[in-house]
Amino acid sequence: MLRWLLAGGAIWLGVGTAWADCLTYGSPTTLTGTLISKVFPGPPNYESVAEGDSPETAYLLKLDRPTCVAAGHTESGEEAVASVDEIQLVRIKGATRNMGKHIMVIGDLFPGLTGHHHTAVLLDVKTLRRR
């Protein structure tokens, strides 16, 4: 029994340590990856462009490496996300000329909450630089 308790404690400590290494909501975050675009279904039903929903093009950062995001203010939707490999970029300037390029962005993370948010985590871009 003691062996199971020690093993469980080690697993719990490992999880806590892993979340400590994750990104956080609301503070300046620097990310690198490739800028891509994807078309998602928009209004009225956010389900299928083929069935009449408006197409919405979103700019995404395909991260160099998957990462995680620690929970913040859960009452405002800042839930923990265990694995993130794409992040939707908002208020991005220069997207067209940087499409398909390796870039670095700096901004604030926030959770996807509406039908216009196409990833679990988004970045409000403050700075974009080509790498």
N, C-alpha and C positions, 0 to 999 in steps of 0.2 A: 504494500500500500504506500509506504513511504517513497519507494522508487517512482510510483505513478505521480505522486504529488511533486516530487522534485523535477520529473520530466515535464509535467504541466507548467510548473513555475518557470522552467527554462524556456519553454515555448512562449509563454506569456511575456517574459522579459525580452525575448527575441523580437516579438511583434512590436512591443513598445519602442525598442531601439530602431526598428525599421521605419516606423511612422515618424520618428524624430528626424530622419534624413529626408523626408518628403518636402515638396514645395508647400507653401502656405498661401492662403487667400489674402488679398488686400495689401500685400507689401510688394515693393518693386521686385520683379522677377526677371532674370535674363535666361532666354532659351535660344537654342540653335537647332536648325533643321532646314528642310527644303520647303519652299512655299509652293503650295498646290491649290487648285480650286476643284470643287465638286458641286454638282447640282443636286439639290434636295427638293422634295415637294413642299410647296408653301400653301397659302390659303386656297380654298376655304377649309380643306380637311387635313392638310399636312400628311397625306398618305401616299398619293400616287400622281405623278405628272401625267402618266399615260391615261389616267381616269379623270383628268380635268383640273387638277391642282396646279396653281401657278409654279413655274420653276423658280427656285431661289439659288443663286450662286453664292457659295460661301468660300472665303479664303481660309485655308487651313495651314498650319505648320506641322509637317510630318517630322516629328522629333528625331534627332540623331539616335537617341536611346529612350526607350520607355521610362517613365517616371511615375511617381505617385503624388497625391495631394492629401495633406492632412486635413482633418475636419477643423472647421472654424466655428462660426456662429451658426449652429445647425438650425436655429429658428428662422434664419434668413436663407436657408438652402445650402449652406456651405458644408456639404457632406464630404466625408473621406472618399477618395477614389483610389483604388489599389493599383491600377495600371492605366496609364495614359500614353498613347503613342501619337495622337493627333489632337491639336488644340485649335479651335476656331479663333481667328484674329478679327477684332473689331476696331473700327476707326483707323484702318491701316491706309497709309498714303504710300504710293509708289508700288502698288501690288502688280500692276500690269507689267512694268519694266523689270520686275524681280521674279516673275512667274518661272518656276522650275529651277530657280537659283538657290544656292545655300546661303541662308541669312541668319542674322542674330537679331532678336527683338527683345526690347525691354518694355515692361508694362505691368499692370496689375491683374492678377487672376480673379475671376469671379465664376460662380456656378451657372450652368445652363438651366434656365428656368422657363423659357417660353418656347413656342413653336418655331421661332426664328433662330433659336440656339440649337445648333446641330451637333455639338459635342458636349460631354458632361462638364467640361471645364473650358472657359474662354479666356482670352487675354485682351485687355484694353491696351492697345499698342501706344506707347509714348515715343519710342525710338525704333528705327529699323536700319540696319546696316548690312550690306552685302559682305559675305565672308570670303 
